[in-house]
Amino acid sequence: MNYQKIYVANPSRYAEGMMKYRRCGASGIVLPEMSLGFWWNFGGVNVNEESLAKMTYAFDHGITCFDLANNYGPPYGSAEETFGRMYAQNFQAHRHEMIITTKAGYEMWEGPYGNGSSRKMLITSLDESLRRMSLDYVDIFYSHRYDGITPIEETMQALVDIVRSGKALYVGLSNYPVEVLRPAIEYLEARDVKPLIYQGKYNMLTRLPEEGHFDLMQEKKMGFTAFSPVNQGLLTGKYLNGIPADSRAGSASDLLKSLITPELVEKLRRLNDLASQRGESLAQMATAWVLRRPEVTSVIIGPRTVAQMADSLKALTSAPFTQEEQALINQILG
């Protein structure tokens, strides 16, 4: 007879030296310096036992924030379904220790109402996300993007009503241009639903948040969570000698492959040399580089394996960057 193994959390998961937590803006919420992202590697195409191994390893090492969205997979919705199974079987006793997030705004279902940031899209999507994840509420619900069509007032009022319904404790914004982000925040503030956090892509190769988002977060006393710290694997050692067949670029669309030019590879090699001098992998250095910013509350990692997660966690103990190292990084990438 087969017996399901019952997960018992590591009793030392909050011990000193295991994980550091940063305050989210001026709120009472802290987030772990690393969050576990379900964007990739947790979908219906992935082995459930491997997904569970990564989630339990994360929680055992102090990662309390789990970042999802309605269309994470593949296929769409399957990452939330994977999370829901793991939560129902292993984590219900730890619900109050967890920050669970989801989002809506990108393509999700067929027809004219399955995409964008309308009230119908956001509220319907959240109801379905809660069902898939076996939850009564999420801790943070994000408007995943500004779609360029829906009036900001419609999208933000939907977030206000979601909080007042009890289906989300906090709301956040993601992938918004700065010029739209400010009025969105101020609409929420005027209705006493202060947004908790902004989520944006930030890494050595993608620095858009430095052009206004960080300043606005500081002004509005909001948190910032960064995704893609290794830029979908580009800021690792895997592409220094070509494109491996089992890599994301090896199996993905031509868009990612097109980014791996000889010029980029040369930059990556020079960055890798610097990482070696620091005694760490390129991925560790790239993640530590994101965490060097005081505006960053948490970095979202999306490891394919437990070993990759263990490697990423080493970035939490990386040495601070010297002025000379920062100047060299800017010179390499400039």
CORCORPE-V616386 format. One record per residue. N is the residue number from 1. RES is the residue in one small letter. PHI is phi in radians with two decimals (999 if undefined). PSI is psi in whole degrees, -180 to 180 (* if undefined). BURIAL is + if it has 16 or more other ideal C-beta (glycine too) atoms within 10 Angstrom, else -. Layout:
N,RES,PHI,PSI,BURIAL
N,RES,PHI,PSI,BURIAL
//
This chain:
1,m,999,139,-
2,n,-1.61,134,-
3,y,-2.06,134,-
4,q,-1.29,131,-
5,k,-1.25,129,-
6,i,-1.56,126,-
7,y,-1.27,129,+
8,v,-2.07,117,-
9,a,-1.16,149,-
10,n,-1.07,119,-
11,p,-1.17,-13,-
12,s,-1.77,17,-
13,r,-1.14,-20,+
14,y,-1.90,15,-
15,a,-1.18,154,-
16,e,-1.02,134,-
17,g,1.62,-9,-
18,m,-1.41,-54,+
19,m,-2.59,143,+
20,k,-1.78,150,-
21,y,-2.17,141,+
22,r,-2.06,141,+
23,r,-1.22,140,-
24,c,-1.56,95,+
25,g,1.07,-131,+
26,a,-1.81,17,-
27,s,-1.45,-180,+
28,g,-1.60,5,-
29,i,-1.68,136,+
30,v,-1.97,150,+
31,l,-2.12,150,+
32,p,-1.15,150,+
33,e,-1.05,-23,+
34,m,-2.18,135,+
35,s,-1.99,156,+
36,l,-1.71,120,+
37,g,-1.71,142,+
38,f,-1.86,16,+
39,w,-1.02,-39,+
40,w,-2.42,158,+
41,n,1.33,6,+
42,f,-2.26,17,+
43,g,-1.46,-174,+
44,g,-1.17,-18,-
45,v,-1.47,-7,-
46,n,-1.69,154,+
47,v,-1.28,127,-
48,n,-1.05,-39,-
49,e,-1.11,-35,-
50,e,-1.22,-39,-
51,s,-1.09,-44,+
52,l,-1.12,-39,+
53,a,-1.07,-39,-
54,k,-1.23,-41,+
55,m,-1.19,-43,+
56,t,-1.18,-39,+
57,y,-1.08,-43,+
58,a,-1.06,-51,+
59,f,-1.12,-38,+
60,d,-1.14,-19,+
61,h,-1.89,21,+
62,g,1.57,4,+
63,i,-1.37,116,+
64,t,-1.97,-5,+
65,c,-1.91,127,+
66,f,-2.14,117,+
67,d,-1.82,118,+
68,l,-2.25,175,+
69,a,-2.66,161,+
70,n,-1.01,-37,+
71,n,-1.79,15,+
72,y,-1.23,142,+
73,g,-3.04,-124,+
74,p,-1.44,162,-
75,p,-1.32,175,-
76,y,-0.91,137,+
77,g,1.50,-16,+
78,s,-1.30,-28,+
79,a,-1.14,-40,+
80,e,-1.16,-37,+
81,e,-1.14,-41,+
82,t,-1.06,-47,+
83,f,-1.03,-44,+
84,g,-1.04,-41,+
85,r,-1.14,-46,+
86,m,-1.15,-39,+
87,y,-1.13,-49,+
88,a,-1.08,-35,-
89,q,-1.56,-23,-
90,n,-2.35,-22,+
91,f,-2.13,1,+
92,q,-1.02,-35,-
93,a,-1.19,-15,-
94,h,-1.92,16,-
95,r,-0.95,-39,-
96,h,-1.34,-7,-
97,e,-1.66,-1,-
98,m,-2.00,142,-
99,i,-1.86,112,+
100,i,-1.95,127,+
101,t,-2.13,153,+
102,t,-2.57,175,+
103,k,-2.57,164,+
104,a,-2.64,147,+
105,g,2.72,-30,+
106,y,-1.62,177,+
107,e,-0.95,133,-
108,m,-2.35,-50,+
109,w,-2.39,167,-
110,e,-1.20,159,-
111,g,1.66,175,-
112,p,-1.28,-10,-
113,y,-1.89,6,-
114,g,-1.69,16,+
115,n,-2.62,154,+
116,g,1.67,-171,+
117,s,-2.08,31,+
118,s,-1.24,163,+
119,r,-1.03,-44,+
120,k,-1.05,-46,-
121,m,-1.07,-50,+
122,l,-1.15,-48,+
123,i,-1.25,-43,+
124,t,-1.09,-43,+
125,s,-1.11,-43,+
126,l,-1.09,-41,+
127,d,-1.01,-43,-
128,e,-1.22,-37,+
129,s,-1.10,-43,+
130,l,-1.07,-40,+
131,r,-1.13,-45,-
132,r,-1.12,-34,+
133,m,-1.64,1,+
134,s,1.03,41,+
135,l,-2.11,154,+
136,d,-1.57,-25,-
137,y,-2.74,160,+
138,v,-1.91,158,+
139,d,-1.34,-41,+
140,i,-2.32,129,+
141,f,-2.01,126,+
142,y,-1.79,140,+
143,s,-1.36,113,+
144,h,-1.24,-22,+
145,r,-2.94,161,+
146,y,-1.56,120,+
147,d,-1.52,-6,+
148,g,1.42,-2,-
149,i,-2.16,-53,-
150,t,-1.15,131,+
151,p,-1.00,139,-
152,i,-0.97,-37,+
153,e,-1.06,-39,-
154,e,-1.16,-46,-
155,t,-1.13,-46,+
156,m,-1.21,-36,+
157,q,-1.16,-33,+
158,a,-1.09,-41,+
159,l,-1.14,-41,+
160,v,-1.01,-47,+
161,d,-1.20,-32,-
162,i,-1.13,-44,+
163,v,-1.11,-45,+
164,r,-1.19,-22,-
165,s,-1.37,-15,-
166,g,1.51,4,-
167,k,-1.43,-12,+
168,a,-2.55,139,+
169,l,-1.39,-36,-
170,y,-2.41,163,+
171,v,-2.17,156,+
172,g,-2.44,171,+
173,l,-2.21,150,+
174,s,-2.54,143,+
175,n,1.01,41,+
176,y,-1.82,135,+
177,p,-1.09,148,-
178,v,-0.98,-40,-
179,e,-1.18,-21,-
180,v,-1.67,-29,-
181,l,-1.10,-43,+
182,r,-1.05,-54,-
183,p,-1.09,-30,-
184,a,-1.13,-46,+
185,i,-1.08,-44,+
186,e,-1.21,-30,-
187,y,-1.11,-45,+
188,l,-1.15,-44,+
189,e,-1.03,-39,-
190,a,-1.16,-17,-
191,r,-1.96,20,-
192,d,1.04,31,-
193,v,-2.15,75,+
194,k,-1.16,126,+
195,p,-1.14,139,+
196,l,-1.40,-37,+
197,i,-2.77,156,+
198,y,-2.05,142,+
199,q,-2.07,127,+
200,g,-2.55,158,+
201,k,-1.33,127,+
202,y,-2.63,125,+
203,n,-2.84,-177,+
204,m,-1.02,-30,+
205,l,-1.67,-15,+
206,t,-2.25,105,+
207,r,-2.07,22,-
208,l,-0.90,-42,-
209,p,-1.00,-22,+
210,e,-1.25,-12,-
211,e,-1.71,27,-
212,g,2.48,-32,-
213,h,-1.12,-46,+
214,f,-1.07,-43,+
215,d,-1.08,-42,-
216,l,-1.19,-38,+
217,m,-1.11,-40,+
218,q,-1.12,-43,-
219,e,-1.11,-43,-
220,k,-1.57,0,+
221,k,0.98,50,-
222,m,-1.96,160,+
223,g,-1.44,168,+
224,f,-2.41,125,+
225,t,-1.99,131,+
226,a,-1.78,131,+
227,f,-1.94,162,+
228,s,1.04,52,+
229,p,-1.10,-26,+
230,v,-1.91,19,+
231,n,0.86,59,+
232,q,0.97,35,+
233,g,1.66,-8,+
234,l,-1.11,-38,+
235,l,-1.58,49,+
236,t,-2.33,180,+
237,g,-1.48,1,+
238,k,-1.29,-19,+
239,y,-1.90,17,+
240,l,-1.29,-20,-
241,n,-2.34,46,-
242,g,1.83,-174,-
243,i,-1.90,107,-
244,p,-1.08,144,-
245,a,-1.10,-31,-
246,d,-1.63,9,-
247,s,-1.46,169,+
248,r,-1.10,-40,+
249,a,-1.17,-32,+
250,g,-1.20,-26,-
251,s,-2.00,0,-
252,a,-1.69,-170,-
253,s,-1.27,170,-
254,d,-1.17,-17,-
255,l,-1.06,-49,-
256,l,-1.18,-41,+
257,k,-1.03,-38,-
258,s,-1.16,-21,-
259,l,-1.33,-21,-
260,i,-1.54,75,+
261,t,-1.57,163,-
262,p,-0.99,-35,-
263,e,-1.14,-43,-
264,l,-1.16,-43,-
265,v,-1.04,-39,-
266,e,-1.12,-40,-
267,k,-1.12,-43,+
268,l,-1.10,-38,+
269,r,-1.14,-40,-
270,r,-1.20,-38,-
271,l,-1.13,-39,+
272,n,-1.12,-37,+
273,d,-1.09,-42,-
274,l,-1.14,-42,+
275,a,-1.05,-41,+
276,s,-1.08,-40,-
277,q,-1.12,-30,-
278,r,-1.46,-6,+
279,g,1.36,32,-
280,e,-2.53,167,+
281,s,-1.35,164,+
282,l,-1.07,-40,+
283,a,-1.08,-42,+
284,q,-1.09,-46,+
285,m,-1.12,-41,+
286,a,-1.11,-40,+
287,t,-1.23,-41,+
288,a,-1.10,-35,+
289,w,-1.08,-40,+
290,v,-1.16,-43,+
291,l,-1.22,-12,+
292,r,-1.17,-22,-
293,r,-1.36,127,-
294,p,-1.16,-21,-
295,e,-1.26,-22,+
296,v,-1.39,121,+
297,t,-1.46,-43,+
298,s,-2.66,150,+
299,v,-1.95,130,+
300,i,-1.57,124,+
301,i,-1.91,148,+
302,g,-2.31,66,+
303,p,-1.17,148,+
304,r,-1.43,-29,+
305,t,-2.36,165,-
306,v,-1.10,-38,-
307,a,-1.07,-40,-
308,q,-1.14,-37,+
309,m,-1.12,-44,+
310,a,-1.04,-39,-
311,d,-1.12,-44,+
312,s,-1.09,-39,+
313,l,-1.11,-23,+
314,k,-1.13,-21,-
315,a,-1.10,-22,+
316,l,-1.16,-20,+
317,t,-1.96,17,-
318,s,-1.13,149,+
319,a,-1.21,147,-
320,p,-1.01,151,-
321,f,-1.37,133,+
322,t,-1.35,164,-
323,q,-1.06,-37,-
324,e,-1.15,-40,-
325,e,-1.18,-41,+
326,q,-1.12,-40,-
327,a,-1.13,-39,-
328,l,-1.16,-42,+
329,i,-1.05,-45,+
330,n,-1.12,-37,-
331,q,-1.20,-40,-
332,i,-1.12,-42,+
333,l,-1.59,-12,-
334,g,-1.34,*,-
//
